[in-house]
Amino acid sequence: MPAYKDEKRNTWLSLFYYEDWQGNKKKKQKRGFKTKKEALEWENNFKPSANANIDMTMGAFVEIYFPDKKGELKERSIKDKRYVIEAHILSHFQNKKMIEITPSNIIQWQNFMVEKGYALTYLRMVQNQITALFTHASSVYNLSNSPCKRVKKMGKTDADKLDL
């Protein structure tokens, strides 16, 4: 997994071979990284997504989740989902591998979210987004156990009625 210094541009590039989801060998290159560490990190995040291996961080998985959903969701829905995921989910699970997230991690995250004082319906909507991520990982990328399936959902689906 080497990264190469581009002396002409004074940046780093990542150049490697990988196997795609069909088993074909392919060459991948990306330029313009400011540091060697960034180039190597990009390579480490790219490889699992190229061959549909779920042994990747949640941050890397989110970057392949949205292209997968592009055909079935409207642009505004994708924008809304991305905001919620980046604001409330990736702040806790960005660098944690999908296969390492446990039901207890989800419960700790839920407790943190409840303490922030959000409305119960908003909490349910955020819960639905993390559940959607793990459902997609289970159905498309062969994640064996979704931690969200074994945890009670937080929040509630219906808002309280106003007394008039």
C-alpha angles and dihedrals in degrees: 000000000000127000120207131218114234100211094187094057096026091232137108129252134200117220122173147134123246140173116245127216091275094053095254118142113237137179119231128191133175126177138195105060115151094214138028089237091059091051093050092045091053090051092049090052095045100051099063092047092051095060098032094251112157092206090105138104120271089245090058092044092054089056091059094037095067097050087049091053096043094096096051104038131062119246092250092051090052091049091051093046092048092052094051093044094048095043100044112014108034091048086071105027105029096116099028117104115246093234091051097055108105134194088254089057089053091050092050089050091048091051090051091051093048090051090057088069100237120161114271092242091053090050090053091051091052089047089053090056095054089045089052091053093052093042090054091047090051098046101038107023100035100247101175101211127023109210090208092065092064097047129077112247117250124230127016136274101229128053121234115267119247118242108230 
